[in-house]
């Protein structure tokens, strides 16, 4: 009952605050804005931020990241629809999709990318399985969530010496050490 009452009071405050913003800031007038009116316009963002709850960020992140949503896939469209509905629910009026063709090469989910370490004789010393281990099942348990790939990179095989570059800074590359 207390939660309902507090929620009701909060919604009244938000509703009153939104109405105040609309009446004070968005009113149409033919006269130039006074300094006081300009200050009210600049405080719109501050008024909106006051009405946001930090604890909602966790819920919103879960909403859009619960499943892998690679660009151009059905899951990506579902995430877009969730965001569209959330924005409409929060009062935005002109919310719509703009479709375009995603120029992205996708991983082969049945035959994931892998890394192999091969000795000079061509013998494979190590071969990864191409998937990341699931550490947090609730967050990473979706099908294909562990497939490793680099978006927008060309497919193919690469061979080369193993190079150690410490932190990957410019000076580390200048002092690179080749393992032999």
Steps between C-alpha positions, in 0.01 A plus 500: 500500500785736588674417171181579309457828688863602436468402134180702473662807659806462274283476189311813605829686547630384163171586331494841664866555408439405137195725483700783653778449244247502217316809629805702602742415223304394196245779495485697174557872517571772245719696741875429540607275788604668824811381686271318744327318211838404350608355836180294510577362152850403605371315806285252304778241506548549871127455559498178296805363681331561834220268386734217393582216737853361498380155602304474172822489298559137604150404383539683168836335434353157568210584269726569203790261570323183618557337158778547246378760249740513208421783258254401229367189678152426630623543860632845408156592367340375825732725703403793277132425558555486878668842490229641269224382736684633805545843342133513394394392850704790638322755283714536188272539201705484179677168558550278196738257329725591211608184318832468323717218374768400747828433319629253754656158464355260754677214678434140406319393817529130406875528437627779730829684452793353687862569580768236457860494613702298251867405532753521216416146388132587456387309808212669685608563858178674605166573336225705664142383466386843377263572785542689824419310818177598672594666828166662586225270363223755554682759287693277258287188469322585174565287195800628298590755770852359530590501130818703454528725195600851403220693331576656159825305465564296190475122527809293438800329649805683629842357581787673673754499777376545856579854610498626859411868530449543876214754545458580130628856537703668226825452692415131552472446125829683448667256743314187383654165573455211257472157660715252311 
